[in-house]
Amino acid sequence: MKILGIETSCDETSAAVIEDGRNILSNVIASQTDVHKRFGGVVPEVASRMHVELIMPTIQEALDKAESTLENIDAIAVINRPGLIGALIVGVAAAKTMAFAANLPLIAIHHIEGHIYANWLVNPDIQFPVVCLVVSGGHSDLIYMSGHGKYEILARTRDDAAGEAFDKSARVMGLSYPGGPQIDKLAKEGNPHAVHFPRAKMGDSLDFSFSGLKTAVIRYMEGIEAKPPLPDLAASFQQAVVDVLVENTFRAAQERGVKQVLMAGGVAANSGLQSAMKARGQELGIAVSAPPPILCTDNAAMAAAAAYFAYERGETSGLDLDSFASEPIGKRAS
């Protein structure tokens, strides 16, 4: 079964063709990073307008690379929630139009669900139940999965997401957007114990909080004249984020008795986080799975992979499918 996936939830215009939920025939990503870099972050209106320009050429390129046409595509998948509403509308409109024109099933996918299913593109040995750590610019969630499409939210961020803290702290450090990859690169050369930054704990809750850490970085940069080398500062900040993510994830895994943890989202590409997660997993006898960086950031392959399993469950949408800026995972699309 070949599924054409479409993703436009933020600033990446992406289309992909996936076969049987696992085999990547194409995965085209048209990035807007260079456009938004001069603004220090994503400008929603600019992102929407660029999606309009890029969506059809990107879809055509994905079909061409997969040596496919709509005639041998079996279904169309699209991320329709959550995300920047103007950006989502572009992808959903394109998906509905093509589904109508080619008389194909339309499958709506939640953005977080898509990130989770990127793991199925690279790991054939995932066994339920699992705990999923989803970390990106907009999300810091722990999700328990007892089976395909069965999600229980164990924890969320109460303020800033981990990726947001990375980008805003990077800006204070004088690094350009996107800051997360630059902090990761600098941290490899630095001392993670050079500066002690706070690690927020929410009592007995597994919830995350990174606003205090971000503020601590800002206050530190404002108040200290003789600052440590930038690599030390980056490494110390990154370690503070990683410590909390690792601690809460494996606490959840042990409480639920799972033997496998999945990582997903843009921050899951962070090398320091991946190393720490895999090291802790090895200590506890818990397998850790993470997609390669290209599948951690926003892409359409993850949408098509998730759609394959949704289609097997009989979950399809009508041509009245809408877009939603915010909606919890697990709620059926409408």
Secondary structure as UniProt FT lines:
FT   STRAND          2..7
FT   STRAND          12..19
FT   TURN            20..22
FT   STRAND          23..31
FT   HELIX           33..37
FT   TURN            38..40
FT   HELIX           44..65
FT   TURN            66..67
FT   HELIX           70..72
FT   STRAND          75..81
FT   HELIX           85..102
FT   STRAND          106..110
FT   HELIX           111..117
FT   HELIX           118..121
FT   TURN            124..125
FT   STRAND          130..135
FT   STRAND          140..147
FT   TURN            148..149
FT   STRAND          150..155
FT   HELIX           162..172
FT   TURN            173..174
FT   HELIX           179..187
FT   TURN            188..189
FT   TURN            192..193
FT   TURN            203..204
FT   HELIX           211..223
FT   HELIX           230..256
FT   STRAND          260..264
FT   HELIX           266..269
FT   HELIX           271..284
FT   STRAND          287..289
FT   HELIX           293..296
FT   HELIX           300..312
FT   TURN            313..314
FT   TURN            319..320
FT   TURN            329..330
//
